[in-house]
Amino acid sequence: MRGNSAVPPKVSRKSELRADIRSARRRLPASVKAAADQALVDAVVSAVLQVRPTSMAAYVPTLSEPGGPRLVTALQEVVPRVLLPILDDDLDLDWAVADGSFTAGRFGLIEPAGPRLGREAVAAVELMLLPALAVAHDGLRLGQGGGSYDRVLPRVSGPTIVPLYPGEYVPEVPAEPHDRPVCGVLVGNKPDGYEQPHLYWTNGCAIAHHWHSEQSSANDGG
């Protein structure tokens, strides 16, 4: 208190940016979001088919996350083994194989209902698809704030790719020492370009040569 006036709590830049992006996602008309999600699914499948991994990790999108309800099914059609996350009490992630069965998880998440494989199971995947609110050109990602994927990313050796809506691949995001970079993003290459997402490699990690293709941007960081 200062005199009779309450001092408003200081809001971090991360919190402000999260609120802005969540608000923008909520404002997307349903038809635009559905078309964007379908375009992202098509782009993800196209990228996956370039290297045909035998195993990968993905996520079940919430209502506001890029990818929509067809993402997991589409991946199962082209990848023999898809792992999906299970949120533990300490906000770390366990994993189970996607087999079409799901259960309700914490915070409204939908999780695979199959047997848990352990936190280290993700270390063997050849590719990871993960969610974020934004990603910077240096690969640092802005997550939802729980730090789950900052714990997971050091366990993953394959490329890590984030699907985003236009405007969410940005020059920089607020960062802390524990934040971990990702390798690439799939995003429309115009501010309002919700169709034909492009695969951009960030400066976050080195990319194997066979991932570079006609889809990759000319100024890749990998």
N, C-alpha and C positions, 0 to 999 in steps of 0.2 A: 504494500500500500504506500502511496505517496500522497500525504494529506488525506483527503477523503476519496481519492480516485484510485481505482484498481489499475495496476500496470498489466496490460495484456501480455499473455505469454508469448515469447519469441517463437516464431514459426520458421523452421529450417527451410533452406532452398529446396532440399529434397522433398519435403512435405508439400511445399507449394507446387512443385513440378508434378508430383503425383496427383494432387488434387486437380490441376489443370488438365492433365491427360485423361484422368478418369471422367471428368466432366465432358470433355470433347468426345470420348467414346460413347457416353450415354446419349449425347445429342445426335449421334448418327442415325438417320432414318433406317428403319428395319430393312427396307429394300436395298439401300446402299450397303449396309453391313453384310447382308446375305450375299450380295454380288462380290463384295470385297473378300469375304471368307472363301467363297468358291474359287476366286482367282488365286488366293493364297494356297489353297489346297492343291490346285493344279500346278502351281509353281513349285511347291514342296515336292510333289510326286515327280515332276520333271527333274528336279535337282537330285533326288534320291536315285532315279533311274540312270543317272550319269555314272554312278559308281556301284550300284546294286549291292548295298551292304547286306550281310546275312543277319545282322542284329543292329538295333538302334534304340535309343530312348526318346520318348515324346511326352506329351502331357494331354490331359483332357481339358479343353478350353472351358472356362467359365463363360457366362453369358456375355461378358464384356471383352473377353480375350480373343485375339485374332485366331482364326482357324475354323471356328464354328463346329457344329455337331458331326460333320463328316470327316474331320481330320483323322481321327484314329482309325476309322474303318478304311479310309483310303490308304493309309500307311500299311495296314495289315494286308492289303491286297498286293503290295509290291515288296514287302520285307518279311522274311520268314519269322523273325522274332522281334517283337516290339515290347519294350519295357515301359511301364507307366508308374508314376510316383505315388507313394503313400506317405502322408505327412505324419511324423511321429510327434510325441508330446514335447520334445525339445526343439521342434521345428526343423530337424534334419529329415532327410527323405530315405525311406525304404523303397523297394521296387518289387513289382510283380509283372508277370507276362500278361499282355493284353489277350484275353480270350473271349471277349464279348460280354463278360459278366462284370457288373459294377455294384458298388455300395456307396452309401453316403459317408463322407469324411468330415473332418473338422472344417469350420468356417465356410460351409456350403460347398466344399469341393466334392467332386465325383471321383472315386478311386477304384482301381481294379479289385475284384473280389477274390482273386486267386491267391495261392500260397506266397508268403513273403520270401524274397530271395536274399535279403540282407542289403545293407547300405553299399557294400563294395561291389555288388552285382553290376552296377553301372560302369565300372572300370573296364569291362570287356566289350562295351558297345563300340561300333565303328563310326557312329554318328549320333549326335544329340540335338534334338529340337526342343527348345525351352522357351518359356514365356518371359516377357518383360514389358514394362510400360514405355521404355525408350532405350535406345542404344546410341552411344557416341561414336564418332569416327575412330577413336582409339580403341574401341571395343568394350569400354566400360558400360555396364548396363544398369538401368534403374529398375529395380524390382518392386515388389509390393511392400517391402519393409521388414519381412521376417528373417531375411538372410539365409533362407534354405538353399538356394542355388549357389550362394557364395561358399557354402560348405561343400556342395556337390562338385562344383567345377574342377577343383584340384584333383579329383578322382578320375576325371574323364581325359582320355588321350586322343580321341577322335575329334573331328571338327564339331564345333558348337554353333548352331544357327538359330536366330530368333526371327519369327514372323512378326511384322509390324504393320500398322496402318500408316498412310501418308502423314508426314510431319513428325513422326516419332524416331526417325533416324537423324540425329542432330549433331552439330559440331562438338558439343561437350555436355556432360551431365555432372552434377555435384558428386564428388567421390570421397570415399574414406579408405583408410589403409586396408580394410578387409575386403573391399570390392574386387571382383574378379572379372577379367575381360572375356568376351566371346569372340568367335572367329568371323562370323558373318551375319547378315540380316537379309531377309526377303521383304521388300517394300516397294510400293509404287514410286516411280522416279519423278513424279510431278506432285506439287502440293495437294492437288485434288485428284491425283491419279490412282483410283482404287482398282484399276484393271491392269493386267500384265505386270505383276510385281517382278522386280529385278533382283538378282542375287548380287549383293555387294560384299566384298571381303573387307573387314576392318583391319586396323593395324594391331589387333589384339593378339594374334598368334600366327605362326607360320602355317601355310597351307600346302599340302602335298600337290605336286604338279598335276596329277590326273584330275584334280578338282577344277583347275582352270579351264574354262571353255568359253564358247560364244556367249554364255549367260553372264560371265563374270565382267565386272566393270573394268574399264581401262586403267584406272588408277588404284588398283588393289593395294591393300597394305600387306598382304601375305606374301 
